Amino acid sequence: MDEALSCGMRVSPGTILLGLVMNVLSGRSPLYRVEEFFRTRGRGSPPRRDIAAEMLNDDAIGRVLDRIYEHGTWKIFSEVWRAGIP
């Protein structure tokens, strides 16, 4: 994911997507509240301990989602499938 979606951001696209998946699986907050979701859970609850909740804001998520759209969802799916990641 990080190679395909390189955005030049401080947090990798894969980490942002992992945070988004974690949010969805635990109740699904709107995109503008994902940062709040991780802030209320405390330090160390984002996907990686060295990432602050503020780094998982709606702007960062939006940039990654834009890159997914630009790259092509089916292309990403096939790349992940070929890599053998379930």
MISEPA-493168 format. One record per atom (N, C-alpha, C, CB): chain; atom name; x, y, z. Coordinates in steps of 0.2 Angstrom, whole numbers. Glycine has a CB too. Layout:
<rs>
@ch: A at: CA px: X py: Y pz: Z
...
</rs>
This chain:
<rs>
@ch: A at: N px: 4 py: -6 pz: 0
@ch: A at: CA px: 0 py: 0 pz: 0
@ch: A at: C px: 4 py: 6 pz: 0
@ch: A at: CB px: -5 py: 0 pz: 6
@ch: A at: N px: 10 py: 6 pz: 4
@ch: A at: CA px: 14 py: 12 pz: 5
@ch: A at: C px: 17 py: 14 pz: -2
@ch: A at: CB px: 19 py: 11 pz: 10
@ch: A at: N px: 19 py: 9 pz: -6
@ch: A at: CA px: 23 py: 10 pz: -12
@ch: A at: C px: 18 py: 13 pz: -17
@ch: A at: CB px: 26 py: 4 pz: -15
@ch: A at: N px: 12 py: 10 pz: -18
@ch: A at: CA px: 7 py: 11 pz: -23
@ch: A at: C px: 4 py: 18 pz: -21
@ch: A at: CB px: 1 py: 6 pz: -23
@ch: A at: N px: 3 py: 20 pz: -15
@ch: A at: CA px: 0 py: 26 pz: -13
@ch: A at: C px: 4 py: 32 pz: -10
@ch: A at: CB px: -6 py: 25 pz: -8
@ch: A at: N px: 11 py: 32 pz: -12
@ch: A at: CA px: 15 py: 36 pz: -9
@ch: A at: C px: 13 py: 44 pz: -9
@ch: A at: CB px: 22 py: 36 pz: -12
@ch: A at: N px: 12 py: 47 pz: -4
@ch: A at: CA px: 8 py: 53 pz: -3
@ch: A at: C px: 13 py: 59 pz: -1
@ch: A at: CB px: 2 py: 53 pz: 1
@ch: A at: N px: 19 py: 57 pz: 1
@ch: A at: CA px: 24 py: 61 pz: 4
@ch: A at: C px: 21 py: 64 pz: 11
@ch: A at: CB px: 25 py: 67 pz: 0
@ch: A at: N px: 18 py: 60 pz: 15
@ch: A at: CA px: 15 py: 62 pz: 21
@ch: A at: C px: 20 py: 60 pz: 27
@ch: A at: CB px: 8 py: 60 pz: 22
@ch: A at: N px: 19 py: 62 pz: 33
@ch: A at: CA px: 23 py: 60 pz: 39
@ch: A at: C px: 21 py: 53 pz: 41
@ch: A at: CB px: 22 py: 65 pz: 45
@ch: A at: N px: 14 py: 51 pz: 40
@ch: A at: CA px: 12 py: 45 pz: 42
@ch: A at: C px: 10 py: 41 pz: 35
@ch: A at: CB px: 5 py: 45 pz: 46
@ch: A at: N px: 12 py: 35 pz: 35
@ch: A at: CA px: 12 py: 31 pz: 29
@ch: A at: C px: 4 py: 30 pz: 27
@ch: A at: CB px: 16 py: 24 pz: 29
@ch: A at: N px: 3 py: 29 pz: 21
@ch: A at: CA px: -4 py: 28 pz: 19
@ch: A at: C px: -7 py: 21 pz: 22
@ch: A at: CB px: -5 py: 27 pz: 11
@ch: A at: N px: -3 py: 16 pz: 22
@ch: A at: CA px: -5 py: 10 pz: 25
@ch: A at: C px: -7 py: 11 pz: 32
@ch: A at: CB px: 1 py: 5 pz: 24
@ch: A at: N px: -3 py: 15 pz: 36
@ch: A at: CA px: -5 py: 16 pz: 43
@ch: A at: C px: -11 py: 20 pz: 44
@ch: A at: CB px: 1 py: 20 pz: 47
@ch: A at: N px: -12 py: 24 pz: 39
@ch: A at: CA px: -19 py: 28 pz: 40
@ch: A at: C px: -24 py: 24 pz: 38
@ch: A at: CB px: -18 py: 34 pz: 35
@ch: A at: N px: -23 py: 19 pz: 33
@ch: A at: CA px: -29 py: 15 pz: 31
@ch: A at: C px: -30 py: 10 pz: 37
@ch: A at: CB px: -27 py: 11 pz: 25
@ch: A at: N px: -25 py: 7 pz: 40
@ch: A at: CA px: -26 py: 3 pz: 46
@ch: A at: C px: -30 py: 6 pz: 51
@ch: A at: CB px: -19 py: 1 pz: 49
@ch: A at: N px: -28 py: 13 pz: 53
@ch: A at: CA px: -32 py: 17 pz: 58
@ch: A at: C px: -39 py: 17 pz: 56
@ch: A at: CB px: -29 py: 23 pz: 59
@ch: A at: N px: -40 py: 18 pz: 49
@ch: A at: CA px: -47 py: 19 pz: 47
@ch: A at: C px: -51 py: 12 pz: 48
@ch: A at: CB px: -47 py: 21 pz: 40
@ch: A at: N px: -48 py: 7 pz: 46
@ch: A at: CA px: -51 py: 0 pz: 47
@ch: A at: C px: -52 py: -1 pz: 55
@ch: A at: CB px: -46 py: -5 pz: 44
@ch: A at: N px: -47 py: 1 pz: 59
@ch: A at: CA px: -49 py: 0 pz: 66
@ch: A at: C px: -55 py: 4 pz: 68
@ch: A at: CB px: -42 py: 2 pz: 70
@ch: A at: N px: -55 py: 10 pz: 66
@ch: A at: CA px: -61 py: 14 pz: 68
@ch: A at: C px: -68 py: 11 pz: 65
@ch: A at: CB px: -60 py: 21 pz: 65
@ch: A at: N px: -68 py: 8 pz: 59
@ch: A at: CA px: -74 py: 5 pz: 56
@ch: A at: C px: -76 py: -1 pz: 60
@ch: A at: CB px: -73 py: 4 pz: 49
@ch: A at: N px: -71 py: -5 pz: 62
@ch: A at: CA px: -72 py: -11 pz: 65
@ch: A at: C px: -75 py: -10 pz: 73
@ch: A at: CB px: -66 py: -16 pz: 65
@ch: A at: N px: -73 py: -4 pz: 75
@ch: A at: CA px: -75 py: -3 pz: 82
@ch: A at: C px: -81 py: 2 pz: 83
@ch: A at: CB px: -69 py: -1 pz: 86
@ch: A at: N px: -85 py: 3 pz: 78
@ch: A at: CA px: -91 py: 7 pz: 79
@ch: A at: C px: -92 py: 12 pz: 73
@ch: A at: CB px: -91 py: 10 pz: 85
@ch: A at: N px: -87 py: 13 pz: 69
@ch: A at: CA px: -88 py: 18 pz: 63
@ch: A at: C px: -90 py: 25 pz: 65
@ch: A at: CB px: -93 py: 15 pz: 59
@ch: A at: N px: -84 py: 29 pz: 66
@ch: A at: CA px: -85 py: 36 pz: 67
@ch: A at: C px: -85 py: 39 pz: 60
@ch: A at: CB px: -80 py: 39 pz: 72
@ch: A at: N px: -88 py: 45 pz: 59
@ch: A at: CA px: -87 py: 49 pz: 53
@ch: A at: C px: -80 py: 51 pz: 52
@ch: A at: CB px: -92 py: 55 pz: 53
@ch: A at: N px: -78 py: 52 pz: 46
@ch: A at: CA px: -71 py: 53 pz: 44
@ch: A at: C px: -68 py: 59 pz: 48
@ch: A at: CB px: -70 py: 55 pz: 37
@ch: A at: N px: -72 py: 64 pz: 49
@ch: A at: CA px: -70 py: 70 pz: 53
@ch: A at: C px: -69 py: 69 pz: 61
@ch: A at: CB px: -75 py: 76 pz: 52
@ch: A at: N px: -71 py: 63 pz: 63
@ch: A at: CA px: -71 py: 61 pz: 70
@ch: A at: C px: -66 py: 55 pz: 72
@ch: A at: CB px: -77 py: 60 pz: 73
@ch: A at: N px: -62 py: 53 pz: 66
@ch: A at: CA px: -57 py: 48 pz: 68
@ch: A at: C px: -52 py: 50 pz: 72
@ch: A at: CB px: -54 py: 45 pz: 61
@ch: A at: N px: -49 py: 56 pz: 71
@ch: A at: CA px: -44 py: 59 pz: 76
@ch: A at: C px: -47 py: 59 pz: 83
@ch: A at: CB px: -42 py: 66 pz: 74
@ch: A at: N px: -53 py: 61 pz: 84
@ch: A at: CA px: -56 py: 61 pz: 91
@ch: A at: C px: -57 py: 54 pz: 94
@ch: A at: CB px: -63 py: 64 pz: 91
@ch: A at: N px: -58 py: 49 pz: 89
@ch: A at: CA px: -59 py: 42 pz: 91
@ch: A at: C px: -52 py: 40 pz: 94
@ch: A at: CB px: -61 py: 38 pz: 85
@ch: A at: N px: -47 py: 41 pz: 91
@ch: A at: CA px: -40 py: 39 pz: 94
@ch: A at: C px: -38 py: 43 pz: 99
@ch: A at: CB px: -35 py: 39 pz: 88
@ch: A at: N px: -40 py: 49 pz: 100
@ch: A at: CA px: -38 py: 53 pz: 105
@ch: A at: C px: -41 py: 51 pz: 112
@ch: A at: CB px: -39 py: 61 pz: 104
@ch: A at: N px: -47 py: 49 pz: 111
@ch: A at: CA px: -51 py: 47 pz: 117
@ch: A at: C px: -49 py: 40 pz: 120
@ch: A at: CB px: -58 py: 47 pz: 116
@ch: A at: N px: -46 py: 36 pz: 115
@ch: A at: CA px: -43 py: 30 pz: 117
@ch: A at: C px: -36 py: 30 pz: 121
@ch: A at: CB px: -43 py: 25 pz: 111
@ch: A at: N px: -33 py: 36 pz: 120
@ch: A at: CA px: -27 py: 37 pz: 124
@ch: A at: C px: -21 py: 35 pz: 119
@ch: A at: CB px: -26 py: 32 pz: 130
@ch: A at: N px: -15 py: 37 pz: 122
@ch: A at: CA px: -9 py: 36 pz: 118
@ch: A at: C px: -7 py: 29 pz: 117
@ch: A at: CB px: -3 py: 40 pz: 122
@ch: A at: N px: -5 py: 27 pz: 111
@ch: A at: CA px: -4 py: 20 pz: 110
@ch: A at: C px: -9 py: 16 pz: 107
@ch: A at: CB px: -2 py: 16 pz: 117
@ch: A at: N px: -15 py: 19 pz: 106
@ch: A at: CA px: -21 py: 16 pz: 103
@ch: A at: C px: -21 py: 17 pz: 96
@ch: A at: CB px: -27 py: 18 pz: 106
@ch: A at: N px: -18 py: 22 pz: 93
@ch: A at: CA px: -17 py: 22 pz: 85
@ch: A at: C px: -14 py: 16 pz: 83
@ch: A at: CB px: -14 py: 28 pz: 83
@ch: A at: N px: -14 py: 15 pz: 76
@ch: A at: CA px: -11 py: 9 pz: 74
@ch: A at: C px: -3 py: 7 pz: 76
@ch: A at: CB px: -11 py: 9 pz: 66
@ch: A at: N px: 0 py: 13 pz: 77
@ch: A at: CA px: 7 py: 12 pz: 79
@ch: A at: C px: 8 py: 17 pz: 85
@ch: A at: CB px: 12 py: 14 pz: 73
@ch: A at: N px: 12 py: 15 pz: 90
@ch: A at: CA px: 13 py: 19 pz: 96
@ch: A at: C px: 16 py: 25 pz: 95
@ch: A at: CB px: 17 py: 14 pz: 101
@ch: A at: N px: 20 py: 26 pz: 90
@ch: A at: CA px: 24 py: 32 pz: 89
@ch: A at: C px: 20 py: 37 pz: 85
@ch: A at: CB px: 30 py: 31 pz: 85
@ch: A at: N px: 14 py: 36 pz: 84
@ch: A at: CA px: 9 py: 40 pz: 80
@ch: A at: C px: 4 py: 44 pz: 85
@ch: A at: CB px: 6 py: 37 pz: 74
@ch: A at: N px: 4 py: 50 pz: 85
@ch: A at: CA px: -1 py: 54 pz: 89
@ch: A at: C px: -8 py: 54 pz: 85
@ch: A at: CB px: 1 py: 61 pz: 90
@ch: A at: N px: -13 py: 54 pz: 89
@ch: A at: CA px: -20 py: 54 pz: 86
@ch: A at: C px: -21 py: 60 pz: 81
@ch: A at: CB px: -25 py: 55 pz: 91
@ch: A at: N px: -17 py: 65 pz: 82
@ch: A at: CA px: -18 py: 71 pz: 78
@ch: A at: C px: -16 py: 70 pz: 71
@ch: A at: CB px: -14 py: 77 pz: 81
@ch: A at: N px: -12 py: 65 pz: 70
@ch: A at: CA px: -9 py: 63 pz: 63
@ch: A at: C px: -14 py: 59 pz: 59
@ch: A at: CB px: -3 py: 59 pz: 64
@ch: A at: N px: -19 py: 57 pz: 62
@ch: A at: CA px: -25 py: 53 pz: 59
@ch: A at: C px: -31 py: 57 pz: 58
@ch: A at: CB px: -26 py: 46 pz: 63
@ch: A at: N px: -30 py: 63 pz: 56
@ch: A at: CA px: -35 py: 68 pz: 55
@ch: A at: C px: -39 py: 67 pz: 48
@ch: A at: CB px: -32 py: 75 pz: 55
@ch: A at: N px: -44 py: 71 pz: 47
@ch: A at: CA px: -48 py: 70 pz: 41
@ch: A at: C px: -45 py: 72 pz: 35
@ch: A at: CB px: -55 py: 73 pz: 42
@ch: A at: N px: -40 py: 77 pz: 35
@ch: A at: CA px: -36 py: 79 pz: 29
@ch: A at: C px: -32 py: 73 pz: 27
@ch: A at: CB px: -32 py: 85 pz: 31
@ch: A at: N px: -28 py: 70 pz: 32
@ch: A at: CA px: -24 py: 65 pz: 30
@ch: A at: C px: -27 py: 59 pz: 27
@ch: A at: CB px: -20 py: 62 pz: 36
@ch: A at: N px: -33 py: 57 pz: 30
@ch: A at: CA px: -37 py: 52 pz: 27
@ch: A at: C px: -40 py: 53 pz: 21
@ch: A at: CB px: -43 py: 50 pz: 32
@ch: A at: N px: -42 py: 60 pz: 20
@ch: A at: CA px: -44 py: 62 pz: 13
@ch: A at: C px: -39 py: 61 pz: 8
@ch: A at: CB px: -47 py: 69 pz: 14
@ch: A at: N px: -33 py: 63 pz: 9
@ch: A at: CA px: -27 py: 63 pz: 5
@ch: A at: C px: -26 py: 55 pz: 2
@ch: A at: CB px: -21 py: 66 pz: 7
@ch: A at: N px: -26 py: 51 pz: 7
@ch: A at: CA px: -25 py: 44 pz: 6
@ch: A at: C px: -31 py: 41 pz: 1
@ch: A at: CB px: -24 py: 40 pz: 12
@ch: A at: N px: -37 py: 43 pz: 3
@ch: A at: CA px: -43 py: 41 pz: -1
@ch: A at: C px: -43 py: 43 pz: -8
@ch: A at: CB px: -49 py: 43 pz: 3
@ch: A at: N px: -40 py: 50 pz: -9
@ch: A at: CA px: -40 py: 53 pz: -15
@ch: A at: C px: -34 py: 49 pz: -19
@ch: A at: CB px: -37 py: 60 pz: -15
@ch: A at: N px: -29 py: 47 pz: -16
@ch: A at: CA px: -24 py: 43 pz: -19
@ch: A at: C px: -26 py: 36 pz: -21
@ch: A at: CB px: -17 py: 42 pz: -15
@ch: A at: N px: -30 py: 33 pz: -17
@ch: A at: CA px: -33 py: 27 pz: -19
@ch: A at: C px: -37 py: 27 pz: -25
@ch: A at: CB px: -38 py: 24 pz: -13
@ch: A at: N px: -41 py: 33 pz: -25
@ch: A at: CA px: -46 py: 34 pz: -31
@ch: A at: C px: -41 py: 35 pz: -38
@ch: A at: CB px: -50 py: 40 pz: -30
@ch: A at: N px: -36 py: 39 pz: -37
@ch: A at: CA px: -32 py: 40 pz: -43
@ch: A at: C px: -28 py: 34 pz: -45
@ch: A at: CB px: -27 py: 46 pz: -41
@ch: A at: N px: -26 py: 30 pz: -40
@ch: A at: CA px: -22 py: 24 pz: -42
@ch: A at: C px: -27 py: 19 pz: -45
@ch: A at: CB px: -19 py: 21 pz: -36
@ch: A at: N px: -33 py: 19 pz: -43
@ch: A at: CA px: -38 py: 14 pz: -45
@ch: A at: C px: -39 py: 8 pz: -40
@ch: A at: CB px: -36 py: 11 pz: -52
@ch: A at: N px: -45 py: 7 pz: -38
@ch: A at: CA px: -46 py: 3 pz: -33
@ch: A at: C px: -45 py: -5 pz: -35
@ch: A at: CB px: -54 py: 3 pz: -30
@ch: A at: N px: -47 py: -6 pz: -41
@ch: A at: CA px: -46 py: -13 pz: -43
@ch: A at: C px: -38 py: -14 pz: -44
@ch: A at: CB px: -49 py: -14 pz: -50
@ch: A at: N px: -35 py: -9 pz: -46
@ch: A at: CA px: -27 py: -10 pz: -47
@ch: A at: C px: -24 py: -12 pz: -40
@ch: A at: CB px: -24 py: -4 pz: -50
@ch: A at: N px: -26 py: -8 pz: -35
@ch: A at: CA px: -24 py: -9 pz: -29
@ch: A at: C px: -25 py: -16 pz: -26
@ch: A at: CB px: -26 py: -4 pz: -24
@ch: A at: N px: -32 py: -18 pz: -27
@ch: A at: CA px: -34 py: -25 pz: -25
@ch: A at: C px: -30 py: -30 pz: -28
@ch: A at: CB px: -42 py: -25 pz: -27
@ch: A at: N px: -29 py: -29 pz: -35
@ch: A at: CA px: -25 py: -35 pz: -38
@ch: A at: C px: -18 py: -35 pz: -36
@ch: A at: CB px: -25 py: -34 pz: -46
@ch: A at: N px: -15 py: -29 pz: -35
@ch: A at: CA px: -8 py: -29 pz: -32
@ch: A at: C px: -7 py: -32 pz: -25
@ch: A at: CB px: -5 py: -21 pz: -32
@ch: A at: N px: -12 py: -31 pz: -21
@ch: A at: CA px: -12 py: -34 pz: -14
@ch: A at: C px: -13 py: -41 pz: -15
@ch: A at: CB px: -18 py: -31 pz: -10
@ch: A at: N px: -18 py: -43 pz: -20
@ch: A at: CA px: -19 py: -50 pz: -21
@ch: A at: C px: -13 py: -54 pz: -23
@ch: A at: CB px: -25 py: -51 pz: -26
@ch: A at: N px: -9 py: -51 pz: -28
@ch: A at: CA px: -3 py: -54 pz: -31
@ch: A at: C px: 2 py: -55 pz: -26
@ch: A at: CB px: -1 py: -50 pz: -37
@ch: A at: N px: 2 py: -50 pz: -21
@ch: A at: CA px: 7 py: -50 pz: -16
@ch: A at: C px: 6 py: -55 pz: -11
@ch: A at: CB px: 8 py: -43 pz: -12
@ch: A at: N px: 0 py: -58 pz: -11
@ch: A at: CA px: -1 py: -64 pz: -6
@ch: A at: C px: -4 py: -62 pz: 0
@ch: A at: CB px: 5 py: -68 pz: -6
@ch: A at: N px: -6 py: -56 pz: 1
@ch: A at: CA px: -8 py: -53 pz: 7
@ch: A at: C px: -16 py: -55 pz: 8
@ch: A at: CB px: -7 py: -45 pz: 8
@ch: A at: N px: -18 py: -58 pz: 13
@ch: A at: CA px: -25 py: -60 pz: 13
@ch: A at: C px: -30 py: -54 pz: 14
@ch: A at: CB px: -26 py: -66 pz: 18
</rs>
